[in-house]
């Protein structure tokens, strides 16, 4: 679901573009931001010696750093651009996208984190498909999961590259095309040099920046609007449905948001992959609380801008928006102090670069590790090939983004749902249920891939329209679960023989 919203928002954003904010203070903050990224990347490159360092940071990341990095990659630019615009458009119904965060964080730590961390150490695993292959003793399942992830990654990379171009152009005034290449160039530089280690600590810096910007904007909106009570009264006097429990969408649509985000988050590799990196698995008991608190801080802007701009437009302090995605930049340029605007625009760039780096790294791992394993071959120098593939993926994403059109938005539309429908049953359920079978995993991954792509393509071509409140992501996820359980039950006689003793022991812990 987040990709449906994010993809549409990126396309609306590129059509309207961001207002030009190229002013000395904004440029200065932007330059300092990129300087910090370069410094972190140089440090990380000196510590990256092996493929394990490159892809899982040598299993040496502390809990705080891991949590902040996970928050940073979870929200992407959506929290700063698409999210506030969605709230402005549909009201509090948009909060159902973020309300499942605490539930998902608890489930992630409970059903996935410990098992993946221990499995990664026992088997020297580096990727999410690695865990699927180890669980079912199946290179085919590992390869199929890798293919599904690569398809989704193409969409995410293109949309994030495009978002970087739009934001960097707004800050420096160099054009969207050059903005795409500058943003991707910086992201590529630290991805190639320091791998996931550079990504993690850049994510820590970027996540801290995002949280600080979010809190300051939230406090400023409350102050400028006369408090939450006054903002609410302004909206209720003109548009009471905006603040209703479901906002301007149907209850079914709101609950669909909640379901897909609560369950679908368990299959998002940019977050799940980080479980391999934790230094001490015993610290995981604090992970749900810390990540939930981090997301609350970052998402304060998501709520404050959407609601605040709605009130400011209604009381005449701001002009009506040309496009919903103009909510954040319009607020920053018309009401907030310039230094705060500079910090937030740097935060937007930080969010998109964090997401892009994670997907570059994950995509490279699929190409040089998971796909060769599926065909029964292993590359001899995975670190070198990882860096080479990283360059090709980044360049391909930048080219697709530069030749933008509605197809770029379409590529981003099915990303979230595709990750969810192909990975959640086989991975999240499979690592907790010994009755899951290899056939069930392969069937569910294939179902998620085919159904998500088919339904989203039909919707894109306007050959099919979903009933109000029904989404392709939700349908694909439900069907993937059903196929997984039905096929596993039909092949239940093979379940016991498809789990290696060390994997069984980890599942029983």
N, C-alpha and C positions, 0 to 999 in steps of 0.2 A: 504493500500500500504506500509506503513512503516514496517508493520510486514512481508511482503513479502521480503523486502530488509533486515530487521534485522534478520529474521530467516535464510535466506541464508548466511548472513555474520557470524552469530554465528557458523553455521556448518563449513564454510570455516576456521574460526578462530580456532576451536577445532582441525581441521585436521592439520593445519600448526602450531598451538600454537603460543604464543607470544615469542619473544626472551627473554632470561633470563636477568633481570635487577637487580638481587639481589646484590646490592652494599650498603655499609654503609649509604651513604647519602639518597638513595631511601628508605631503610628500616627505617631510623630515621624519615623521613617525614611521612611514612606510619603509624608508631607507634603513632606519635603525632596526626595524623588524627583520628585514632581509639580512642585515649584518649579523644579527644573533643566530639566524638559521645557518649561515655560512660557518660561524665559529663552532657551533655544535657539530656540524657535519665533519669538519676537519678533525675534531677530537674523536668522533666515533669511527672515522675511517682508520685511525691508527690502532683501534682496538678490534677491528674486524679482520680476522685471520683465517677463519674456516667457514664452510657452508653453514654450520650450526650457528656461528656468530651472525652470519648474514641473514638467516631466515628466522631464527628463534632467539637471537641475542644471547646464545650460550646458556639458556635457562637461568640467567643471572639478574633478572629485574626484580626490584623490591615492590612491595604491595602498593605503596603510595604512587610511585612512578607508573606502575601498570594500570592503576585505577584512573589516574588523570589522563593517560594516553588512551585508554578505552573510552572514556567520556568524550575526548576530543574527536576520535574517529566515528563515534556513534551518531553524533548530531550533524556533522558536516556543515555545509553552508545553508542547509535547510532551516536550521534554527534561527538564522539571521535574516534570510531573505524570504524563502518560501513559506515558512511557518507563520511569521507575523502576517503575511499577506493572506494566508488561509484563514486565520482567525478574523481578520478584518472582513473577509468575504462571507464566512459561514457562522461566525460567532463561536460560542463556547463548545460547540460540537467538535471543533478542531482539537480540543484538549484531549479527546479520546485517543489521539495518536500518541500522546506522551504519558497519559495516566498509567499505562501498564508497566512503566519503567521499573518500579520497585518490585512488582511481581516477577518480571523477567529476570532481574538481577538475582533475586533469591533462587529462582528455578535454575538459572545458569550456573550459579555456584554449587547448587545442590546436585543437579543431575549430570553436569558436564565437566566443570572445572577440575575437580579433584581427579576424576578418572582420566581426563585427557592429559593432565600434568604427569600423573604416574605412568600412564601408557607411553607418553612421549619419552620419559626417562628410561623405561624398561626396553623400549624398542628403538630408541634414537629417532623418533618421528619428528618431522618438520612441517607437515602440512595437515589441513583438515581432511582431505581425501586419504592421507596416510592412516588416519585413525579408522576410517571406514574400511580400508583394505585390511588392516590388522584385525578389526573386530570380526569380519566375515571370512578371513583368509581368502580374499578375492581381489586380485589385481584388476579384474573386469569392473567390479563395483568402484574401486578406487579411480580407475580411468574414466568411467562414466560420470562420477561425481566431479572430476576435474574438468571434463568437457562442459558440464552444466555451469560450473563456476566461471569458466573462461567466457562463455556466452554472456553471462550477467556482468562480468567485469568490464567487457567492452563498452556496455552501455554506461556503467558508472564512471569509467575513466573519461569517456567523451563528454558527458554532462559536467563533470567536475573541471575538466580542462576548459570547457566553454565558460563555466562560471568564473574561473580564475581570470580568463581573458576579459570578461565584462568588468570585474571588480578592479583589476589592475589598470585597465583603460580609464576607469572612473577616477582612480587616484593619480595616475601619472599622465593621462591624456595622450597615450602613444598609439591608440587604435586597438580594436579588439583582437585582430590577428597577431600583432606583436605582443599583446598582453597574454594571449594563449601560449606563445612560445617562451616568453619570459617566465611566466608562472611554471610551465612544465619544465623549463630548463633548470630552475632552482630546485624543483621537486626531484627531477631526475638526478641532479648533481649529488644530493645527499642520499638518494636511494641507491645509486651506483656505488658511491664511496663507502658509506657506512651501513648500507642495508637496513634491516629492521632496527638495529641499535640506534642509528641516526634518526630513524623514524620515531622510535619510542621517545627519545629525549627532546626531539623537536615537537612531538605531540604534547609532551609535558609543558614545554614553554608555550605552545599554541593554546593548549587547554587552559592554562593559567590566564593567558591573555583573554581568551573567550569568556571565562568566568568573571574576570574583573570588569570587562566591558559590559557584560550582561547585568551585573549587579548595579553598576553606576547608571546605566540607562533606566533600569527599573526604578531606582530611587528618584532619578530626575523626572520621569513621567509622573510618578506619584506627587512630587512637589509641584510640577507645572500644572497638573490637573486638579489640584486641591484635595488630593487624597483619593483612595479607592471609592469611598462613599460618594463623593461628588462626581467622579467619573461614571459610576454606575447610574446615578440619578440622571445625568445628561443623556446617557444611552437609553434608559428606560422610558424617558419622556417622548422619545421619537421612534425607537425600534426595540420594543420590549422582547421580541423573539430572539434577538441577538444574545441576550443573557439567560435564555431559558436553558434547562438542563441539556437539551439536545441541540441547542443553537438553531440554525436554519436548515439542518438536515434531518432525515428521518431517524427514529430510534434504531432501526435495522442498520442504517449506514454507520451510525455512531458505534454500535456494538460490533459491527464488522471491522471498523478501525481497531477497536480494542482487541478483538480476537486475533487478527492478523499480526498486530504489533506484539501482543503478549507471547504468542507461539512462534511467530516468524523470527523474532529476535534471536531465538536459540539456534538459528541456522545462518546467521550473518557472519561470514568468515573473518571480516575485519575485526570482530570482537572475539569470536571463538578461538581464532588462531593465537591470540595473546595468552591464553591459558597455558600454553607450552612454556612461556617465558618466565613464569613466576619462580623466584629463587626458593621460597619455602612454602610448600603446599599447606602447612598448618595455619598460615595467615589467611587462608581463604575464608575463614569464618567472619572476617571483617569486611570482605569484599562487597557484599550486597549493600551494607549500610553506607560505605564510603562512596560507591559508585552512584547510589541513589542521591546522596547529598550533593555530589558533583553535578549530576544531571539537573537537580533542582536549581542550582546556582546558574548554570548555563542557560536553562530554559526560562529563567525569569524574563529575559528579553523577548523570547517567543510570545509570552503572555502579555507583557507590558506594552510592547509596541502595537500588537494587534488591537488590544482594547483601547489603549491610549489614543492611537490615531483615529479610531472610530469616534471617540468622544470629541477630539479636536476638530474633526471634519464637521461633525454635527453642530458644534457651537461656533463654527466659523473661524477658528484660529488657524485652520489649515484648509487649503483648497481640496476639493474632491480629487481622488487619485485617478490618474490616467489608466493605470493598471494596478491590480492588487499587490503585485510584487514590488511596487514603489513605496510600500508602507515604511520600511526601515530607512531607506535613503531620504525620502521626503521628510520624515521626522527629524533626522539628523541635520539636514540642511536648512530647515525652516525654524527649528525651535532650540535644539541643543547647542552648547558651546562647541567651537570648532575643534578644540583638543579632544573632547569626548567623541566627536564625529570621527576624528582621525583614528582614535583607538578602536572604535567599532569597525571601521572599514578595514583596518589591519586585522581585526578579529575575523572578519568575513574571509579575507584572503587566507588566514591561518586555518580556518575550518575546511575550506576547499582543498588546501594543500595537504592537510592531515589525511583526508579521505583518499586523495589521489595517491599519496605515498603508500598507504596500506594496500590499495588494490594493485599498484604496480608490483609490489613485493609478492603478493599472493598469486597474481597472474604469472609472474616469472617462475614461481615454484611449481605451478601446474605444468607449464610447458617443459621445464628442464628436469622435473623430478617425477610428477605423477603420471604423465603420459608415457615416458619411457618405461616406468615400472609396469604400466598396463600392458605394454608390448614385450615384457620380459627382458628389458635392457636397462642398464644403469650408466649414466654418464660418469666419466672418470674424474673430471674436475668440475664439480657442481658449483663451486664458488665463482670460477671464471665464467661458466655458462650462465649462471644466475645473473651476473652483471651484464652480460651481453644481451640476454633476453629482456632484461629491464629496460635497456636502451630502446630496443625495437618496440616494446609495448608502449612506452611513453611517446615515441615518435608517431606510432600509428594512432594513438588517442588524440594527439595534437592535430594530425592531418584530418581526422574525422571531424573534430570539433571546428576546425577552421572552415571546412566545407559544410557549414552548418545549415540546417533546415529542420523541418518538423521531424525528419528521420532521426536526428540526434535525440530529440525528446522521446521518440518512440523507443530508441535503444535503451533509454533510462527507465522507461515505463515498467518493464517486466523484471528489472533487476532484483528488487526486494522480494517480490513474490517467487521468483525463480530460485533464489537462495533458500527461501523458506520451504517451498514444496519439494525441493530435491534433497535437502540436507536434514531437516528437522526429524522426520520419521526414522531414517536410516541411522542418523548419528545420535540425536538426543534420546530417542526411545531405545534404539538398538544397544546403546551402552548401559542401559538400565533394565533390559528385558532379555533374558537368556533364551526365550522362545522365538526371538526374531531370527529369520533365516536369510541366507545369501540371496535366494530367489526373491524373497520379500523386499530386501533392500534394493536390488537391481530394478525390480518392477516399480517400486515407488519412485526411485530417481528418474526412471524413464517416463513415468506418468507425469511427474511434476514438470519435467522439461517439455514434453509434447503438449500437455494441456495448457500450461502457462503461455508458451509461445503461440499456440493456436488461438486461444481466446483473446490474447492481447493483439495479435495480428488482425483478427476479425473485427475487434473494436476499433483499431487504428484505421482500417479500410472502411469502417462504418457499415460492415456487412452484418453486424449483430449489435444489438443494444441490450445491455443488462437491465433487468428491473431495478427500480429505485432501491438503493441500499445494498445491492449485490455487486461484488467486485470479482474480477478474474482471479486476483490473489487468493481470496477466501475460498473460491470454488476449487482452485487447483490444490490448495493446501488440504482441504477436506478430502478430496479424491485421492491425494497421495497417501494420506493416513489410512483411508479405507483399503486401498490396494495393498499397502504394507501389511496390515493386520490380516486381511483375507488370504493373501498369498503365503504369508508366514504360517497361518493356521493349516492351509492345505499341504504345506511341505514341512509340517512340524516334526516329522520323523527324522529329518536331517539336522535339526537345530543343535543337538548336543554335540555332534561330530564336527561342527563348524566353528567351535570356540577353542582356541589354544589354552592350555592350562594357566599360563601367566595372565592372559586376558581375562579368563574366568575369575582368577583370584582378585584382580583389580576391580572387576565388576561387583564382587561380593564384599568389598571393603566398605 
